């Protein structure tokens, strides 16, 4: 029977073709889920337990060169980096279904059953909603100015949000406990999943207080680092953050234990 490393290597070198995702100098393969394209960046020397960091969102040119520091460092430490472009799902049930199919394919190809999630901005609506329903399959969660409350962004009256959920603003309001990350933290805390967030105190698009600030106040497993004077921007304080890198790359035995100290 093939080892997991051989399964993963075989997948990577069969049908590996170009896409809009940078490879940061590492081998890249595709995972197709219902015609949605996903990517896997594979380290040259994977760790024995085949850890991976799952990034969202993959759209509008993300990930890009600003992610090079984090992703290259993770790959150099033997950690795969993945993502799936599902468009503007806003964390909708349909988007979560696609994420579950992507997760199953990633595990089938040899990656660990417990990825670490990395949610940037709107990617938090996608990944935190998925994690709330699959806490047993999550190693840890990192966040870069994450949207934790869809009422603050994009707002329940936003037509694209209503289209993604196929609900009116009134229906979205009623269903917030099932779809809004800030109201779905209990399963993550019960599972002891460590969460590390960096967020600027000058963020006007995704305000700190009702998003990451409230998440840290509600959930003891959240460690929040506030970047003073920074807003919703692609700056080194977020994308070259050493604490975030250390968090994402820590051993599974540590991350699956007690939450990191605040």
C-alpha positions in Angstrom: 0.0 0.0 0.0 1.3 3.5 -0.9 2.5 5.7 1.9 0.8 9.0 2.5 3.9 10.8 1.3 3.9 8.8 -2.0 0.2 9.5 -2.5 0.8 13.2 -2.0 3.8 13.3 -4.3 2.0 11.4 -7.0 -0.9 13.8 -7.0 1.4 16.8 -7.2 3.2 15.7 -10.3 0.1 14.5 -12.2 -1.7 17.3 -14.0 0.1 20.0 -12.2 -0.7 23.1 -14.3 -0.7 26.8 -14.1 -3.2 29.0 -12.4 -3.4 32.6 -11.1 -2.1 31.5 -7.7 1.6 32.3 -7.1 3.7 29.2 -6.3 6.3 31.2 -4.2 9.0 28.8 -5.6 7.3 25.6 -4.5 5.5 22.8 -6.4 1.8 23.5 -7.0 -1.0 21.2 -7.8 -4.7 21.7 -8.4 -7.8 20.3 -6.7 -11.0 20.8 -8.6 -14.2 20.8 -6.6 -17.4 21.1 -8.7 -15.6 23.2 -11.3 -14.0 25.4 -8.5 -10.3 25.5 -8.6 -8.2 24.8 -5.5 -4.4 24.8 -5.1 -1.9 22.9 -3.0 1.6 24.3 -2.5 3.8 21.4 -1.3 6.9 21.7 0.8 10.0 20.0 -0.5 10.5 18.2 2.8 7.1 17.7 4.4 6.8 17.0 8.1 5.9 13.4 9.0 2.3 14.3 10.0 1.7 16.3 6.7 0.4 19.6 8.3 -1.2 22.2 6.1 -2.5 25.8 6.4 -5.8 26.4 4.6 -6.1 30.0 3.4 -9.2 32.0 2.5 -10.3 33.9 0.6 -8.9 32.8 -2.8 -10.4 35.5 -5.1 -9.7 39.0 -6.3 -6.0 38.3 -6.7 -5.5 36.7 -3.3 -3.2 35.2 -2.3 -0.6 37.5 -3.8 2.9 38.8 -3.2 2.0 40.1 0.2 1.6 36.5 1.4 5.0 35.5 0.3 6.7 35.9 3.7 4.2 33.7 5.6 3.7 31.1 2.9 7.4 30.7 2.0 8.3 30.4 5.7 5.5 27.8 6.3 6.6 25.8 3.2 10.2 25.9 4.3 9.1 24.4 7.6 7.5 21.4 5.9 3.9 22.8 6.0 1.7 22.7 2.9 -0.4 25.8 2.0 -3.8 25.4 0.3 -6.9 27.2 -0.7 -10.1 27.0 -2.8 -11.7 29.7 -5.0 -15.4 29.5 -4.4 -16.2 33.1 -5.3 -18.1 35.4 -3.0 -19.7 32.8 -0.8 -19.7 34.9 2.4 -19.6 31.7 4.4 -22.9 30.5 3.0 -24.1 26.8 3.4 -23.3 26.2 -0.2 -19.8 27.5 0.3 -19.3 25.4 3.4 -20.4 22.3 1.4 -17.7 23.1 -1.2 -15.2 23.5 1.5 -16.1 20.1 3.0 -15.5 18.5 -0.4 -12.2 20.3 -0.7 -11.2 19.1 2.8 -12.1 15.5 1.9 -9.9 15.6 -1.2 -7.0 17.2 0.6 -7.0 14.5 3.2 -7.5 11.8 0.6 -4.3 13.0 -1.2 -2.3 12.6 2.0 -2.6 15.8 4.0 -3.4 15.7 7.7 -6.9 15.5 8.9 -6.5 18.6 11.1 -5.4 21.7 9.1 -4.7 25.1 10.5 -7.0 27.7 9.0 -5.8 31.2 8.0 -8.7 33.6 7.5 -8.1 37.0 6.0 -10.8 39.6 6.1 -14.0 38.1 4.4 -12.2 34.7 4.5 -13.3 34.5 8.1 -17.0 34.3 7.1 -15.9 31.2 5.0 -13.5 29.5 7.4 -15.0 30.2 10.8 -18.4 29.1 9.6 -16.9 25.9 8.3 -14.9 25.4 11.5 -17.9 25.8 13.7 -19.4 22.8 12.0 -16.2 20.7 11.8 -14.3 21.7 15.0 -13.0 18.1 15.4 -11.1 18.6 12.1 -9.4 21.9 12.9 -5.9 22.2 14.5 -5.9 26.0 14.9 -7.2 29.2 13.4 -5.2 32.3 12.5 -6.9 35.6 11.5 -5.8 38.8 9.7 -8.4 41.5 10.3 -11.1 38.9 10.1 -14.8 39.6 9.5 -16.5 38.0 12.5 -19.8 39.9 12.2 -21.5 40.0 8.8 -23.7 42.8 10.1 -20.7 45.1 10.2 -19.4 43.9 6.8 -20.8 43.5 4.2 -24.1 44.3 6.0 -27.4 42.4 5.8 -28.8 44.7 3.1 -25.9 43.9 0.7 -27.3 42.3 -2.4 -24.4 39.9 -3.0 -24.7 38.6 0.5 -28.4 38.0 0.0 -27.7 36.2 -3.3 -25.1 34.0 -1.7 -27.5 32.9 1.0 -30.6 33.1 -1.1 -32.3 35.0 1.7 -33.7 38.5 2.3 -32.2 40.8 4.9 -34.9 39.8 7.4 -34.2 36.1 6.8 -30.5 36.7 7.2 -31.1 38.5 10.5 -33.2 35.6 11.8 -30.6 33.0 10.7 -27.6 34.9 12.2 -27.0 32.2 14.9 -26.5 29.7 12.2 -24.3 31.8 9.9 -22.5 34.6 11.7 -19.1 33.7 13.1 -19.3 35.9 16.1 -22.3 33.9 17.3 -20.7 30.5 16.5 -17.5 30.5 18.7 -18.8 28.1 21.3 -18.0 24.9 19.4 -14.5 26.1 18.8 -13.9 27.0 22.5 -15.4 23.7 23.6 -12.9 21.9 21.3 -10.0 23.9 22.7 -9.0 25.2 19.3 -6.4 28.0 19.7 -7.1 31.2 17.7 -4.6 33.9 17.0 -5.8 37.2 15.4 -4.0 40.4 14.3 -6.2 43.4 13.7 -5.6 47.1 13.3 -7.3 49.6 15.6 -7.8 52.0 12.7 -9.7 49.6 10.5 -12.7 51.4 9.1 -13.9 48.6 6.8 -13.9 45.8 9.4 -13.9 47.7 12.7 -11.9 46.1 15.5 -14.3 46.3 18.4 -17.4 44.4 17.0 -15.3 41.8 15.1 -12.0 40.6 16.6 -12.4 42.6 19.8 -15.7 41.0 20.6 -14.4 37.5 19.6 -11.6 37.9 22.1 -14.0 39.0 24.8 -16.3 36.1 24.2 -13.9 33.3 23.6 -11.0 32.5 26.0 -9.2 30.6 23.2 -8.7 33.8 21.2 -5.5 35.7 21.5 -5.8 39.1 19.9 -2.8 41.3 18.9 -3.9 44.9 18.1 -1.7 46.7 15.5 -1.9 50.3 16.5 -2.5 52.9 13.7 -3.1 50.4 11.0 -6.3 49.8 9.1 -7.5 47.3 6.5 -4.3 47.3 4.5 -1.7 44.9 3.1 1.2 46.0 5.4 4.1 44.0 6.9 2.7 44.4 10.4 0.0 41.9 9.3 1.6 39.8 6.6 5.1 39.5 8.0 4.0 39.1 11.6 6.4 36.7 13.4 3.9 35.8 16.1 1.4 34.7 13.5 4.0 32.7 11.7 5.0 31.0 14.9 1.4 30.2 15.8 0.6 28.7 12.4 3.8 26.6 12.4 3.6 25.3 16.0 3.5 21.5 16.5 0.0 19.8 16.4 0.6 18.4 19.9 0.8 22.0 21.3 -2.0 23.5 19.2 -4.5 20.8 20.0 -3.9 21.2 23.7 -4.9 24.1 26.0 -5.4 27.5 24.4 -2.4 29.7 24.1 -2.1 32.2 27.0 -3.6 35.7 26.4 
